[in-house]
Amino acid sequence: MDISADRVEGPWVFKKIDVRIKNSDNSKQTIEIIRDSEKQ
């Protein structure tokens, strides 16, 4: 899991959450949960 977040005297603001899955056949998949729209 990859997480990027900021916090400045308040609640956490999540910019990115990705989950990486490795399958039994050694293939990998990344599922994007949250992506900061300003960075795209």
N, C-alpha and C positions, 0 to 999 in steps of 0.2 A: 504494500500500500504506500502510495506517495501522497503526502499532505503538505500544502503550503498555506500558511495563515499568518495574520498580523493581529497584534493587540496593542492598543495605546490607550491606557486608562479607561477601558470599557470592555465590551464583549469581544470575543474572538471573531474575526472576519476571515472566512475561508476563501482562498483564491483558487485552490486546485485540490481535488481529491480524485485519485486514480487507483483502481484495484487491478493488480496484475495476477493472472491465472496461468499456471503451467499445467498443461494437459498431460495425460498419461503417455501420449505419443511424442512428448517433448516439444510440442508446439506451444507458443505463448500467445496470450490474448490480454489486451489492456482495455478495461471498462472505465470510461470517463464518467465520474459521478457529478463533479462540479468543475466548471472551467470559468475563470475570470473573463468576462466578455471584453474588458478593456485591453487584454493582452493578445487577443486574436487578430 
